[in-house]
Every structure is written in C-alpha cells, then in structure tokens.
Amino acid sequence: MRNNYNMELLDVLDEQGNKIGVEERKIVHEKGLWHIHVGVWIMNQNGELLLQQRSGAKKVNPYKWTRTGGHVDSGEIPIDGIQREVEEEIGVKISKDDFEPMGIEKIEKVNSNQNIINRNYVYSYFAFVKYKLEDYKIQEEEVCNLKYMSIEEIEEAMENQDENYTFLFWKTEKFKKTISFLKSKRKSLLNN
C-alpha cells in the first residue's frame, strides 16, 4: 500500500501512450505529464452501482462521489492497478478475470486551485459482484463512505447537475455511452 503521496512513482507516457520515463506523482501533476489512471463500475446483484465518497483530505474533489479507481503505479499494467486500487480502497479482492474492459480514453483536466494538471490515459472497467455494503472495508485516507445507486439515480444526478458527483464533469457523449453500456450489462446479467 502506498502511504506517502510524494513518493508514489508513476510511469510517464508520451502523447501516443508510450512509456518514456518514471516520475513522482506530485511532479507528474505539476508538470502535466501523461500517465495511466484506472476506474471501475462495480455492479451488485440488484443492478446497482457502487460509488465511493472521496475523503475530505483529498486535494481534488473532496467529499464527492465517484467510482472506484486511481493511478497505476510505475511498472504495473492497468488490470493490476485496478485490482490493487479496489483492494486498497474498499477492501475486497476481485479476480482479474472478473474485470471487463470498457475502453481507454485520453483525458486532460487542469485544476488551477491546487496546481494540478491531470493528463491521463483512463482505462475503464466493469465488474459484477455479490458484495453487500457491509462486506467492504474502506481505506479512510481515501474514502469516507460507500453507497449503491441505481443507474436511473445516477442519470437523475447528472440531469440535475448535482455537484456531489465527479461524473458531472464528464462529456455528455461519454456519460451517455457509459450509461448505455451499464444498462446493457444490467439487462444481460439480471434479465430486466
């Protein structure tokens, strides 16, 4: 587990996604260097999606609700990174075979208030689990709460521009594509 933000090492990528070096996370964000981020939509047996509330200690988006994810450490591949992030942040292990790739997106975000430039190759995944909320054990430095929400509740939060959710900042087409994929998965897994 990584405890020291300044010592977390990330692979640095070029504009095409090729590894060109290694740097500390803090420097990666200060200089706006390309790196890899992962995220997963976790669905339960009721077709609901797990969201985690970011800790108030987080520099970016404190107390906002988001999917589980994080940075891929130097030397890791994305599937290892998402498995590690899930285990660290919410205390459960999901088999690598149970993560379904949803795609890769190149994203640039600037947060001038914290002097953070995020240039990510974001690898998105889907996972179906049988965990209940009480089965999770949160990493309090990263997460302060968990909840399951229906896809329709997530759509409503987006429609109402609810600033408590990080997906509010997504491009409309990305959000619609994600929701369509999640509804399709729910239908095939739950037959509804």
N, C-alpha and C positions, 0 to 999 in steps of 0.2 A: 504494500500500500504506500502511496506517496503522501507524505505529510508536509513537505516543505515546498511551497509554491515556486520559490525561486530556483530550486534545484531540479525541477521536473524538466527532463530533456525531451525535445520533440524533433522528429525528422523535418527538415526544411525541404520544400519542393520548389520546382520552377513552375512557370505558367502552364506547362503541359503535364504536370503531375509527377515529374521525375525527381527522385531524391538527389539533392545537391549538397546536403550537409546536415549538421545537428546543432541545435541551439537551445538555450534555456527558454522555457515558456514565456517568462517575462519579456525577454528580448524579442522573441518571435512576435509578440503582440505590440511591443513598442515600435518595431521596425516594419510591421505589416508583412511578415514573411508567410508564404503559403505553407500550410500544414494540414494534417488529417484530423477530422472530427467524426464521431460516430453517434448515432441515435437510434433508439428502437421504440416502436409502438408495441406495447405488451397488452394482449387481449386475454380476458378471462373467459370462463365457460358461459357467462351471461352475455358475451359480446361487448362487454365494457372495456374501456382502455384505461390503463394505469397512468396516472400523472403524479409527478412528484413536485413538491413546492421547494424551491431553492432556499437555502439557508439565508438568513439576514446578513450573514458575514460575507456573502458573495459580492464581488465588485460589480459584476454585471447582472442585471435583472434579479436583485434580491427579492425574496418572497413571491416571485412569480412562478406560476405552474407551467411545467414543461414535461416532455417525455424524458426517459432515462437516457443518458449519454455523456459524452465527454471527449477529451483529447486522446489520441492514440500515441502512446509512448514511443520514443525512438527505438527502432528495432522490432516493434510489434507490427503485425498485419491487422487490418481493420476488424476482422472477425474475432481475433484475440482481444483487441481493445474493447469491443462492445461486451464481450463475455466478462472481462475484468471489471468494467465500469458497473455492470449490473450487480455483480457480486459485491463490489466495494460499496456502492451507494444504497442498494436496497437489500443486501444480504441473502440473495438466493442465487443458485447456480443454474443456468440454463445451458443445456448441451449446445455445442456449436452447430450441430445438425438441425437444431430447432430454430435457428435464426434464418429467416428467409430474406434474401437481399431485395430491397425495393428500388435501389438505384443510387447513383452518385450525382451530386450537384456541386457546382463551383459557386461559392458564396463569398461576397465581400461586404463587411459591415464595419463602420467606424463609430466608435463611442468616444467622442472628444472629451467628455467629462472625466473619464478615467484614463485618457491617453492610451486607448486600446484600439488597435486596428486588427480586425479578425479577417483573415483571408484563409478560408477553409475549403478543402475537398471534403464534403459531408457524405458519408456512407450511411444510408438509412436501411433499417431492418424492421422486420415484423416477427413477433414471437407469440405463440399461443401457449398459455399456462393454466394450471389448475390451482394457483395460489389464491388464498383469501388475504385480505389486508393484514390480518394478524400473523400471517406467515412471514411477512417481510421484517427485516431489521435494518432501520435506516442508519446511515452514517451521518451523524448530527452536524459535522463540519460542512457537509454538502447539502443535506436535505433536512427540512424541518417537518414535513408532513407528506402523506400519501393519500390518494383517493382514486376510486374508479369512477369514470364518467361514460355515459353513452355517447355514441357518435353524434347523435342528434343534439345532445347538450353541448358538445364541442362546437358543432355548427352554429348553435344559438349564441355561444360566447363570441364567436367570430363575427356573426351578424350584428351583435350588439356592441362590437368594438370594445370588448371587456379587456382592459389593460392589465388584468391579473394573469394573462396567458401569453407566453412567448410566441405562440403561433400567430398572434395578431400581426406580427411584423413580416410574416411570410407573404410572398407574392400571391395574388389571387389564384393564378393558374396552378401554382404548386399546392396550395391548400385544397383546391377542388380535385386535383389528381390524387392527392393523398386520401381524401375522404372517399373518393370513388373506390380506390384500392381497398380501404379498410371495410367499406360496406360489402364489397365483393368477398373478402375473406370471411366476414361475419356470416354472410349468406351460405358460403360453401361449408364452413365449419359447424354452423348451428342450424342450417336448413331453415332460415327465416328471412 
